[in-house]
Amino acid sequence: MCPEAEIKLGQRYRETGTTAFGTPNPRVWVVRDIRRDSDGLTHVRLMSEVDGTRIKSISALALTDRQFFVPETGSN
């Protein structure tokens, strides 16, 4: 199964890495849209869990790459 198949609307992902102060990155993003473009690449639109005005689109492969994001299992 390709990693993109694991992505579902409403899933939450936490950015990996640390802040400028060396603490774990607290940003959690929620999957709001999943689209496949004309080249067959899948992109995901994410919305910040704490600030709904912060939205970004990234490739589904980047979202499933554990160097950048990990699934957030805790409740909001």
Backbone torsions as a table, in degrees:
resi	resn	phi	psi	omega
1	MET	NA	135.4	179.6
2	CYS	-76.2	148.7	-177.5
3	PRO	-57.9	-29.2	-178.5
4	GLU	-62.7	-28.1	-178.4
5	ALA	-67.7	-20.2	179.6
6	GLU	-77.4	-16.4	-174.9
7	ILE	-80.1	128.3	179.4
8	LYS	-130.1	151.7	175.5
9	LEU	-57.7	138.6	178.1
10	GLY	88.7	-12.0	177.8
11	GLN	-65.3	151.4	-177.9
12	ARG	-114.8	137.9	179.3
13	TYR	-131.4	140.8	177.5
14	ARG	-105.0	136.0	174.7
15	GLU	-66.9	140.5	176.8
16	THR	-86.0	177.7	179.1
17	GLY	91.0	-170.6	-177.2
18	THR	-127.4	164.2	176.2
19	THR	-79.1	179.0	177.3
20	ALA	-62.9	-19.7	-179.1
21	PHE	-95.5	4.0	177.2
22	GLY	83.3	8.0	177.4
23	THR	-92.4	155.8	178.9
24	PRO	-57.0	142.0	-179.1
25	ASN	-64.7	123.2	-177.2
26	PRO	-86.7	-4.7	-173.0
27	ARG	-69.8	125.6	175.7
28	VAL	-116.3	133.7	-178.6
29	TRP	-117.9	144.0	-179.1
30	VAL	-112.4	133.2	178.9
31	VAL	-71.6	119.3	-179.3
32	ARG	-109.4	-21.3	-178.7
33	ASP	-158.2	145.7	176.6
34	ILE	-130.2	126.5	-177.8
35	ARG	-136.7	145.5	174.1
36	ARG	-107.5	125.6	-177.5
37	ASP	-85.6	179.8	-175.5
38	SER	-65.5	-19.9	177.1
39	ASP	-88.0	-0.2	179.3
40	GLY	87.3	5.1	178.2
41	LEU	-85.9	140.6	-179.9
42	THR	-98.1	132.4	177.4
43	HIS	-122.0	151.5	-176.6
44	VAL	-123.4	134.1	173.6
45	ARG	-97.3	126.3	-178.8
46	LEU	-113.4	144.6	175.7
47	MET	-122.9	137.3	178.0
48	SER	-61.6	137.2	-179.7
49	GLU	-69.1	-30.2	-177.2
50	VAL	-99.2	-17.8	-178.5
51	ASP	-139.0	94.6	-176.3
52	GLY	-61.1	-9.9	177.3
53	THR	-84.3	-12.6	178.8
54	ARG	-91.5	110.2	-177.8
55	ILE	-131.3	141.4	174.9
56	LYS	-146.5	155.1	176.5
57	SER	-115.9	133.6	178.2
58	ILE	-139.0	166.3	177.1
59	SER	-71.5	149.6	177.8
60	ALA	-63.0	-32.8	178.2
61	LEU	-63.7	-38.7	177.5
62	ALA	-66.1	-39.0	-179.1
63	LEU	-65.4	-33.5	-178.7
64	THR	-91.0	1.0	176.6
65	ASP	-85.1	115.1	-174.3
66	ARG	-68.9	-5.3	171.6
67	GLN	-72.9	-23.8	-175.0
68	PHE	-111.3	-39.1	-176.2
69	PHE	-142.5	149.6	172.4
70	VAL	-131.2	146.4	177.4
71	PRO	-60.4	138.4	179.0
72	GLU	-96.5	118.6	-176.5
73	THR	-99.4	-17.6	-179.7
74	GLY	-71.6	159.1	177.7
75	SER	-82.3	155.4	-177.6
76	ASN	-86.4	NA	NA
